[in-house]
Amino acid sequence: MGDSDPSWSLSHLPEQFGRYSLLGHLATGGMAEVYVARQTGLQGFEKIVVIKCVRADLEGDIEATGFFLDEARLVATLEHPNIAQVYEIGLVNNSYFFVMEYVHGADLRHVMSAALKRNETLPLADAVYIASHACAALHYAHEKRGLDGKPLEIIHRDVSPSNVLISHDGAVKLCDFGIAKAQNRTSETRRGVLKGKYSYMSPEQCRSRPLDRRSDIFSMGIVLYELTTLTRLFNKDGDFELLRAIVDGPVEPPSRRVPDYPAELEQIVMRALEKDPANRYQTAQEMQLDLESFARERKMPQSSVNVAALMGRLFEKKVEAWLRAQTDGKRFEDYLRDTADAQSSDAPAFMPLGSDSTSGVTTSAAKTRSAEIAVKPPLQTQKTSKASPLWLVGAVLAALAGAGSIVAERTLQPDRHPEAVAAISAEADKVASAFDEAANSAHIKSDGIAATPILRAAIATDAATMKDLVTNEYAFSTNTGETIEIFQLRASGPVSLAREPASARPLAPLKAGETRIEIADQHAHAVSGAPIAGTNGKVAGVLGVSVLVDLSAVDRSLAGHATSARVEGFGEPIVLVPPRGNGDSDPITIALPTTDWNTGQARLIAIPLEAAPLSPAWIEPVRYALFGGAGLLLVAYAFARSRARSSTS
């Protein structure tokens, strides 16, 4: 969550969102702006809510709008006491927004930071209470089914302290499902980007492997570890070292950081942090029940009253300002203004590494500036000094109605189906994700095999020895579609010593650390090279690994939204949907992101399904009638004016 400049972030928004009056700015995220607002209704009804809308600079971006609406639709289906509720989705001035529950408190990151600043530890009972309620929210989301009864298979993918809100009343709320993965989403991931905060990713998430609910359980284990030790679990200098530590590094038991750490609680934490998902808790509810059993056996008080007391102690000035504002009869926006400076200077100690500070948006007001918006009085209706004749007014209105129908038809009528365009944009994400997953798999496997001691010792030998090594050693076994090839570096250039399987297509020599995409037989392959250091420490060879890019799911999905689709930029095009039908719509081109395997030329080119006409058949005769009526009224006005002049003279 990052500070923002209200001068631009509010310039495109009205001060009145229908029933909602904007009071101040809360936060800026990767794709959205968040504001606090007042909802008004009949008989003096008032309620403080949060309005989340697409950032002004992304309003025309189909991808950003798709993610935004997906989040709104997804969270609106979740009704749980530990999940921030969505009340309404709307559109104002071509800007989508949705209205959320306002949680008056702070996120868990600021709670831990406040405790550190006061040189305090969080009561273990309160930490267990918060973690068990967050687990309850996760289990509800994981188990959620759609109206058709089918599981939505929701995965949050961004469980972190900044997305767990604690109210001053002691309520625990999980929020920000902006990058959650679900079956009914039309958008999945931003192209070429690992979604979530690196410090709280699971090992499989770091590797871009397929995820299930157990990924969220690993992230919840990190949150519980940090909540009970007030230390960062994975804290490295760079992103690569951070991801390596999560994937391969050992997890230091919390008892090494905190003396007298309960052994039963350590077992819960370490089980949630198992590298292999099969060894973790299989559901968040299992983890919740273990936490509740631990609290019962230790006779720990589990109550929102205790958490509220903790919040009052940690955020004493803020709570006092709120109570003082209520006593003095001040409005909520006055409270926001009075606490703005204190909030903006509250720099949390638990800033996630590997992601910028605006990657997540919460409804907490911590570390943001609140900008009070003065509500302007309504404009007074100005009366014209001289009433126009009714004939002329009618003619003008009829002509405007007819012209307006033409403008609306030409402006709003798309030449392509809008849902198909949004779906194709989402499929572009899947294409990029498939390339990323294959490239990451090839990179990790090549690095792992190249570092094996037996290969380092044998790299200076001949082809026969190397082929025997590849045939008999388990480390060189391949999956379907994979190829491993070993190149020995000689003065004349790289020479292939062995390839597994031997019948596979030979790999072109590649440099150490190089990742590229190759096309063969209409299939894409991600190829990565890793240096092989000889026994003398010098690079003596390069190990190449080729992994098949699986685009089968994208092929099937795109076939329902496009009449043709292909990927270009790798020399030979990859046909995802063969051309079919008329396909009169213009193709859309979506650039795939610049990464290690892409120099910026790769792109998805697709022709979306055509849209049905927006205008009904009867609109054309009605339009002619309006123009004809305008002409007749204009003639009548001219005749009446002529008669008036005659009578005057």
Salt bridges, closest charged atoms under 4 A:
GLU33 OE1 - HIS25 NE2 2.66
GLU46 OE1 - ARG38 NE 3.45
GLU46 OE2 - ARG331 NH2 3.92
ASP57 OD2 - ARG55 NH2 2.59
GLU59 OE2 - HIS12 NE2 3.22
GLU63 OE2 - ARG191 NH1 3.79
ASP70 OD1 - ARG73 NH2 2.81
ASP70 OD2 - ARG185 NE 3.77
GLU71 OE2 - LYS52 NZ 2.95
GLU88 OE1 - ARG19 NH2 2.73
GLU101 OE2 - LYS173 NZ 3.15
ASP107 OD2 - ARG109 NH2 3.94
ASP107 OD1 - HIS110 ND1 2.84
GLU120 OE2 - ARG118 NE 3.09
GLU120 OE1 - ARG313 NE 3.70
GLU143 OE2 - ARG213 NH1 2.82
ASP158 OD2 - LYS197 NZ 3.07
ASP176 OD1 - LYS52 NZ 3.82
GLU188 OE2 - LYS430 NZ 3.73
GLU204 OE1 - ARG280 NH2 2.88
ASP212 OD2 - ARG214 NH2 2.75
ASP216 OD2 - HIS142 NE2 2.87
GLU226 OE2 - ARG232 NE 3.55
ASP248 OD1 - ARG207 NH2 3.69
ASP248 OD2 - ARG244 NH1 3.12
GLU252 OE1 - ARG257 NE 3.07
GLU264 OE1 - ARG298 NH2 3.28
GLU286 OE1 - ARG271 NH2 3.61
GLU333 OE1 - ARG38 NH2 2.88
GLU333 OE2 - ARG331 NE 3.31
ASP334 OD1 - ARG337 NH1 3.18
ASP338 OD2 - LYS330 NZ 3.25
ASP338 OD1 - ARG337 NE 3.92
ASP346 OD1 - LYS117 NZ 2.98
GLU372 OE1 - ARG337 NH1 2.99
GLU409 OE1 - ARG623 NH2 3.43
ASP415 OD1 - ARG416 NE 3.47
GLU427 OE2 - LYS430 NZ 3.17
ASP429 OD1 - ARG191 NH1 3.69
ASP447 OD2 - ARG244 NH2 3.46
ASP447 OD2 - HIS443 NE2 3.18
GLU482 OE1 - LYS445 NZ 2.56
GLU485 OE2 - ARG499 NH1 3.21
GLU514 OE2 - ARG516 NH1 3.25
GLU518 OE1 - ARG505 NH1 3.04
GLU518 OE2 - ARG516 NE 2.69
GLU568 OE2 - ARG566 NE 2.58
GLU568 OE1 - ARG603 NH2 3.29
GLU620 OE1 - ARG623 NH1 2.85
